[in-house]
Amino acid sequence: MRTKPGIISNLTGWILAPALLTCIVTSCTNPKKIVYFPGVQDGAIPSNSPFPESLIQKNDILSISVSSLNPEATAIFNSPNTSGTGTSVGYLVNSEGSIQFPVIGNIKAEGLTKNQLKDNIAKSLVDAKLLVDPIVSIRFINFRVTVLGEVTHPTVVTVPNEKISLLEAIGLAGDLTIYGKRQNVMIIREEKEQKIIKRLNLNSDELFSSPFYYLQSNDIVYVEPNKAKIASSGRGIQWIGVALSALSLAVIAAQQSR
C-alpha cells in the first residue's frame, strides 16, 4: 500500500519547516559583529587611555622592601610576613584595611595607591628616626584579573608585571568564541567598597582611549552570549527536536497504514 503523495508532501513540509526555522535562528550572525574593529584603516589611532594605578584593597598581598645607607638598620624591615608553614607571602592587607609593618605597627593601606603607601611608610620611618632617606618599593603579589563567559578558556590571569590590557586578558583566555557579544563586554571593578560596571565595544576603536582599556588588579571581565547562543540552548530547540521525532514517526505510521 502506498501513501498518497499529498500526505507525504504535507508531512515533509511540517518536518522541514521547524528545521529551517532552527537553522535561521541559530546560524544567522552578522559578520561585522564577529570581527574586531571592522572598518578601522591603517594608520595611527590617538590613544589617551591612562595606565591606571590600582588601589590597594582588603586581602591584597604586598611585597614591600626597604633600602637605605645603613643595611644593618634596614634588615629588620625586609622580613616579610610568613604563613603558618613558613612560606613567604608578603604583607596581607587585613579586614581593617591595614598591614602590620615591623616596628611601626599598623599602617593604613586600603584605598591607597602603591606610591601613596610607599610615601607613608618612608615618612613613618623618618619621623620615628629609624632610618635616614629610606627607599621603599612595593609590588602586588596577587595582581590578577578574571575572564568569564563566552571565551574559549575562562580563567584567572596572574599578571607579574602588573600591567595588562583588556585585549591581552581576552587573548590569554583563548579569545572570544563565535557566540561572544563583542559589542558589549562587561568589566567589573571594585573601588572604595563599591562595584563599578563598565561596558566596552570591541568593534569600536574608541576602546583604545577608554580608561578601562588597561585592567586593574581584581578586575572581572565578562563576555555575554549573543542571541544565537541563547536560542541554541533554549527550550524551544529541545521542543523542535521532539516535534521532529514525532512527525517522523507519523510519516512511518502513515506509510504502514496504506
C-alpha positions as CSV (number, residue, x, y, z in Angstrom):
1,M,0.0,0.0,0.0
2,R,1.2,3.4,-0.9
3,T,0.8,6.7,0.9
4,K,-0.8,9.4,-1.1
5,P,1.9,11.9,-2.4
6,G,-0.1,14.8,-0.9
7,I,0.1,13.4,2.6
8,I,3.8,12.8,2.4
9,S,4.3,16.3,1.0
10,N,2.4,17.9,3.8
11,L,4.2,15.9,6.5
12,T,7.5,16.6,4.9
13,G,6.7,20.3,5.0
14,W,5.8,20.1,8.6
15,I,9.1,18.4,9.3
16,L,11.3,20.7,7.3
17,A,9.7,24.0,8.5
18,P,10.9,23.7,12.1
19,A,14.3,22.6,11.0
20,L,14.6,25.5,8.7
21,L,13.4,27.9,11.5
22,T,16.1,26.4,13.8
23,C,18.8,27.0,11.2
24,I,17.7,30.6,10.7
25,V,17.6,31.3,14.4
26,T,20.9,29.7,15.3
27,S,23.2,30.3,12.3
28,C,22.4,33.8,11.1
29,T,25.1,36.0,12.5
30,N,26.3,39.4,11.2
31,P,29.9,39.0,10.2
32,K,30.6,42.6,11.3
33,K,29.8,41.6,14.9
34,I,32.3,38.7,14.8
35,V,35.5,40.5,13.7
36,Y,37.3,43.1,15.9
37,F,37.4,46.8,14.8
38,P,35.6,46.5,11.4
39,G,36.4,49.4,9.1
40,V,39.4,50.6,11.0
41,Q,42.0,51.8,8.5
42,D,45.8,51.6,8.6
43,G,47.4,54.5,10.4
44,A,47.9,56.0,13.8
45,I,45.0,56.0,16.3
46,P,45.2,58.6,19.0
47,S,45.3,56.9,22.4
48,N,44.9,58.9,25.6
49,S,43.9,56.0,27.8
50,P,45.9,56.4,31.0
51,F,47.6,53.5,32.7
52,P,45.6,53.2,36.0
53,E,47.3,52.8,39.3
54,S,45.4,50.0,41.1
55,L,44.1,50.9,44.5
56,I,45.1,48.6,47.4
57,Q,42.2,46.5,48.6
58,K,41.5,44.3,51.6
59,N,43.1,40.8,51.2
60,D,45.7,42.1,48.8
61,I,49.2,40.7,49.4
62,L,52.0,43.2,49.0
63,S,55.7,42.8,48.6
64,I,57.5,45.6,50.5
65,S,61.2,46.2,50.5
66,V,63.2,49.0,52.2
67,S,66.7,50.1,51.5
68,S,69.0,52.8,53.0
69,L,72.6,53.8,53.6
70,N,72.6,51.6,56.7
71,P,71.9,48.0,55.6
72,E,72.0,46.6,59.2
73,A,69.3,49.0,60.3
74,T,67.3,48.2,57.2
75,A,67.4,44.5,57.5
76,I,64.5,44.2,60.1
77,F,62.1,45.9,57.6
78,N,62.9,43.3,54.9
79,S,61.5,40.3,56.8
80,P,58.0,39.9,55.2
81,N,55.1,38.2,56.9
82,T,55.1,34.4,56.6
83,S,52.3,31.8,56.5
84,G,52.0,29.1,59.1
85,T,54.2,26.8,57.1
86,G,57.0,29.4,56.9
87,T,56.4,30.3,53.3
88,S,57.0,34.0,52.5
89,V,53.7,35.5,51.4
90,G,54.3,39.3,51.8
91,Y,52.2,41.7,53.8
92,L,48.5,40.9,53.9
93,V,46.0,43.8,53.9
94,N,43.7,42.7,56.8
95,S,40.0,43.1,57.2
96,E,40.5,46.6,58.7
97,G,42.5,47.7,55.5
98,S,45.8,47.8,57.3
99,I,49.2,46.0,57.2
100,Q,51.4,45.1,60.2
101,F,54.8,46.6,59.4
102,P,57.8,45.8,61.6
103,V,58.5,48.3,64.5
104,I,56.0,50.8,63.1
105,G,52.9,48.6,63.6
106,N,49.6,49.2,61.9
107,I,49.7,51.2,58.6
108,K,46.6,52.0,56.7
109,A,46.8,50.6,53.1
110,E,43.3,50.2,51.8
111,G,42.3,52.8,49.2
112,L,45.8,54.0,48.6
113,T,48.0,53.5,45.5
114,K,51.4,51.9,45.9
115,N,53.1,55.3,45.6
116,Q,50.9,56.7,48.4
117,L,51.6,53.8,50.7
118,K,55.3,54.0,49.8
119,D,55.5,57.6,50.8
120,N,53.6,57.0,54.1
121,I,56.0,54.2,55.1
122,A,59.0,56.2,54.2
123,K,57.7,59.2,56.2
124,S,56.9,57.0,59.2
125,L,60.4,55.5,59.2
126,V,62.0,59.0,59.1
127,D,59.6,60.5,61.7
128,A,60.4,57.7,64.1
129,K,64.1,58.2,63.4
130,L,64.6,54.6,62.4
131,L,66.2,55.3,59.0
132,V,67.6,58.2,57.1
133,D,66.4,58.7,53.5
134,P,64.8,55.3,53.2
135,I,63.8,54.0,49.7
136,V,60.6,51.9,49.8
137,S,59.5,49.6,46.9
138,I,56.1,48.0,46.8
139,R,54.6,45.4,44.4
140,F,51.4,43.4,44.3
141,I,52.0,39.7,44.7
142,N,48.4,38.8,43.8
143,F,47.8,41.1,40.8
144,R,45.2,39.1,38.8
145,V,42.2,39.5,36.6
146,T,39.3,37.1,35.9
147,V,37.9,36.4,32.5
148,L,34.5,34.7,32.3
149,G,31.7,34.0,29.9
150,E,31.9,33.3,26.1
151,V,35.7,32.8,25.9
152,T,37.5,29.6,24.9
153,H,39.1,29.1,28.3
154,P,37.5,31.1,31.2
155,T,40.4,31.7,33.6
156,V,42.1,33.7,36.3
157,V,45.1,35.5,34.8
158,T,48.1,36.3,37.1
159,V,50.0,39.4,36.0
160,P,53.6,39.5,37.3
161,N,54.4,42.9,35.6
162,E,51.2,44.5,37.0
163,K,50.2,45.8,33.5
164,I,47.6,44.1,31.2
165,S,45.1,45.4,28.7
166,L,41.6,44.1,28.1
167,L,42.7,42.6,24.7
168,E,45.7,40.8,26.4
169,A,43.4,39.3,29.0
170,I,41.0,38.1,26.4
171,G,43.9,36.6,24.4
172,L,45.2,34.7,27.4
173,A,41.7,33.3,27.9
174,G,41.8,31.9,24.3
175,D,39.8,34.7,22.6
176,L,36.1,35.1,22.4
177,T,34.0,32.3,21.0
178,I,31.9,32.9,17.9
179,Y,28.9,33.3,20.4
180,G,30.6,36.1,22.4
181,K,28.9,39.5,22.2
182,R,31.8,41.7,21.2
183,Q,30.0,45.0,21.3
184,N,29.0,44.6,25.0
185,V,31.9,43.3,27.1
186,M,31.5,44.0,30.8
187,I,34.2,45.0,33.2
188,I,33.5,44.8,36.9
189,R,35.9,46.8,39.1
190,E,35.9,47.4,42.8
191,E,36.9,50.8,44.2
192,K,36.3,52.1,47.7
193,E,33.9,49.3,48.7
194,Q,31.7,49.7,45.6
195,K,31.4,47.9,42.3
196,I,31.9,49.9,39.1
197,I,30.4,48.4,36.0
198,K,31.6,49.4,32.5
199,R,30.7,48.0,29.1
200,L,33.0,48.2,26.2
201,N,32.6,47.7,22.5
202,L,35.3,45.6,20.9
203,N,34.0,46.6,17.5
204,S,34.9,50.2,18.0
205,D,38.4,51.9,18.0
206,E,37.1,54.0,20.9
207,L,38.2,51.1,23.1
208,F,41.9,52.4,22.8
209,S,41.0,55.7,24.5
210,S,38.9,54.2,27.3
211,P,40.2,54.4,30.9
212,F,39.2,50.7,31.2
213,Y,41.4,49.6,28.3
214,Y,44.1,48.7,30.9
215,L,42.8,46.5,33.7
216,Q,43.4,46.8,37.4
217,S,44.1,44.2,39.9
218,N,41.0,42.0,40.8
219,D,39.0,43.3,37.7
220,I,36.5,40.8,36.3
221,V,35.8,40.6,32.5
222,Y,32.5,39.1,31.5
223,V,31.6,38.3,27.9
224,E,27.9,37.9,27.3
225,P,26.5,35.3,24.9
226,N,24.8,36.6,21.8
227,K,21.2,35.8,20.6
228,A,22.4,32.8,18.6
229,K,23.8,31.1,21.6
230,I,20.8,31.8,23.8
231,A,18.5,30.5,21.1
232,S,20.5,27.3,20.6
233,S,20.5,26.5,24.3
234,G,16.8,27.4,24.9
235,R,13.9,25.0,25.5
236,G,12.5,25.9,22.1
237,I,15.2,24.0,20.4
238,Q,14.5,21.0,22.6
239,W,10.8,21.0,21.7
240,I,11.7,21.3,18.0
241,G,13.7,18.1,18.3
242,V,10.8,16.4,20.0
243,A,8.4,17.6,17.3
244,L,10.7,16.4,14.5
245,S,10.8,12.9,16.1
246,A,7.1,12.8,16.5
247,L,6.4,13.9,12.9
248,S,8.9,11.3,11.6
249,L,7.0,8.6,13.4
250,A,3.8,9.9,11.9
251,V,5.2,9.6,8.4
252,I,6.3,6.0,9.1
253,A,2.9,5.1,10.6
254,A,1.1,6.7,7.6
255,Q,3.2,4.6,5.2
256,Q,2.5,1.4,7.0
257,S,-1.3,2.0,7.2
258,R,-1.6,2.5,3.4
